[in-house]
Amino acid sequence: MHYTVQRWQEATFSSAEWDKFVLSADNGTIFHERTFLNYHPPERFTDHSLVIRSKGRIQALFPAVEWTIDRDKTLFSHRGASYGGFVYQSVSLDEALGWVQALKHYAREEGFTRILMTLPPMLYAAQPTNYCDFALVSEGFRYQKREMTAVFAVPPTEDEIFSRFKQEARTATRKAAKMGVRVEKSHDYAAYYDILSHNLMMRHGATPTHTLAELEYLAKTFPDRISLQAAFLEKRMIAGVVNFIANPRTMLGFYISDNKEFQEYRALNLLFYEIFRECAASGIEWYDFGTFTLNMQPNFGLGKFKETFGARGIFRDTLEIWL
């Protein structure tokens, strides 16, 4: 089957049409939507998203940007999002191979020297398959890195949620409740950002990827899909996490953070228990805690903390090919 690859243009395929395809896709996430990607200011990235067609019918989308370092021009899917790669409504092995071959041909013709992409973990798909992974590797892509992300399979009942916790997590959750910690959604991103910024600077000498203004903008743009879940002691926020409903099956946590002055209250344990209850009530099947490796170097303490809730590590893969 012959495939054509064309650079996305608003005039010929609107952002609304793009997002409609993503929302009905087998493996689409919020991070593939133009509404999300457009929060980046135009000067930050040069968009080079692609539409793949066969006989005029859209087969797949490929959100991407141009990224040039020295003289190397990379087609990156997507530097401004957690995940990129092909977004499709259905896929067979021969289709996946055809898309990859067409993508390579297009990139060479456009003067790119490399293609780089981070794929959503397989469980994000309604019908999980490794066809695209197979096609990429068989066509010469290699794994640049295989990070581990911790995922929790959300049971349908409160009792089952608690039974998945290890003993230390159950004890800590009960302790938080007895000591008066309460959990609720909050719009006070500034208070949360103070906790987050302090922790990142203290531990890693770093600042958050998102600015406070960007977090507030995203929460306002996606009020039903991005929210701050926070733990309070009386009226003081002492812990929080920003949750992204990536698609109807998965929720992804960003920036797990707590005020270390109140660590004895074990607020994060109660916080995640309440988040999992919300997931179960909403029919969300998976909670993704996010990665606990960086460039394939494990943070064992962070990994162990996530494992106490019953989470297990799966791959979040980044693949590349030099053309």
Secondary structure, DSSP 8 states (H G I E B T S, - for coil): ---EEEE--TTTS-HHHHHHHHHTSSS--GGGSHHHHTTS-TTT-EE--EEEEETTEEEEEE--EEEEETTEEEEEETTTSS--S-EES---HHHHHHHHHHHHHHHHHTT-SEEEEE---GGGSSS---HHHHHHHHTT-EEEEEEEEEEEE--SSHHHHHHHS-HHHHHHHHHHHHTTEEEEEE--HHHHHHHHHHHHHHHHS---SS-HHHHHHHHHHSTTTEEEEEEEETTEEEEEEEEEEEETTEEEEEEEEE-GGGGGG-HHHHHHHHHHHHHHHHT--EEEEEESEETTEE-HHHHHHHHTTT-EEEEEEEEEEE-
